Amino acid sequence: MSTDDFHYATLTTPAPRQFGQCADCAAGTCAPQRGRRLFTGLLGAGLVLPTVPAWAREGVEVGEKSKFVGLVSADQIEKAGAQQYLALKQEAAQKRNLAPEGQPQLIRLREIASRIIPFSYEWNERARRWRWEVTLLGDPTLNAFCMPGGKIAFYYGILEQLKLEDDEVAAIMGHEVAHALREHARERMGKSTATSAVVELGSALLGLGNLGRAAAGMGAQLLSLKFSRGDESEADLIGIELAARAGYDPAAAVRLWQKMSEASKGAPPQWLSTHPSNDTRIRDLEANIPKVAGLYARAEKPARRFPVAPPLKRG
């Protein structure tokens, strides 16, 4: 397919998540969580892995990594991610909205990714072995994601409609890569597995039957919702560090969320809630940008800059 054939078409294969959206946001119930890791400690004291002390490194602080990830196989979830990614690409290819090699915005995304990925290894040793991929989909949705195993996809809509500059693209990419590095999907699955197992055991002991199974399902959902906003905050912070180390201005993350807040006026898109947490998110980013300012100042800056995405023709 030539670059001229690449056009907009809405995909039906589900993406793993909407960019910047936690499950509470989707339900319209998300609220600012300043103590975002408090619930982790209350639920599973001792069920955490030690991390490098904050004083031993330069950059953001995100707390311990949950041990719940150990309840689900990393190999299995990465394999599942690769399969879903392939299905998405295959549908896009059939609809002629999979960006071909040589498409300028795909080149741009891969250039930015090539600068960010080497700095991901500190956060997850498995990332060294991932078969990283970057795909551009001609879908008007404002979305981007990175599946477990380093499978990155951007929807053309988020590039075009928000008129993203390179630093803002890097903020999104860093955010999405951070979700994969911290294994947030694996963590949520682990929490659901643990909660379901505990409630089912109690159900069997107390003879609750189907009621116990229903409680297990609700308990798994509650745990996911409680932690998902924290995952988003964690990805925001790691994202600005990855971008800064790669030579992209971390302050662009603030501009990005200001654009998203503006885009949410009127009828908000699925990836954004209408509650005040956007302001909180921006304040949290502004408070942490000084922590990575030195990294950005010393980083090698990109030799090449790319224009914003031009309008894409409709299929």
Secondary structure as UniProt FT lines:
FT   HELIX           3..5
FT   TURN            19..20
FT   HELIX           23..27
FT   TURN            34..37
FT   HELIX           38..43
FT   TURN            45..46
FT   STRAND          48..49
FT   HELIX           54..56
FT   STRAND          65..66
FT   HELIX           67..71
FT   HELIX           74..94
FT   TURN            95..96
FT   TURN            101..102
FT   HELIX           104..116
FT   HELIX           117..119
FT   TURN            121..123
FT   HELIX           125..129
FT   STRAND          133..137
FT   STRAND          144..147
FT   TURN            148..150
FT   STRAND          151..155
FT   HELIX           156..161
FT   TURN            162..163
FT   HELIX           166..181
FT   TURN            182..183
FT   HELIX           184..206
FT   HELIX           210..245
FT   TURN            246..247
FT   TURN            250..251
FT   HELIX           252..263
FT   TURN            270..271
FT   HELIX           277..298
//
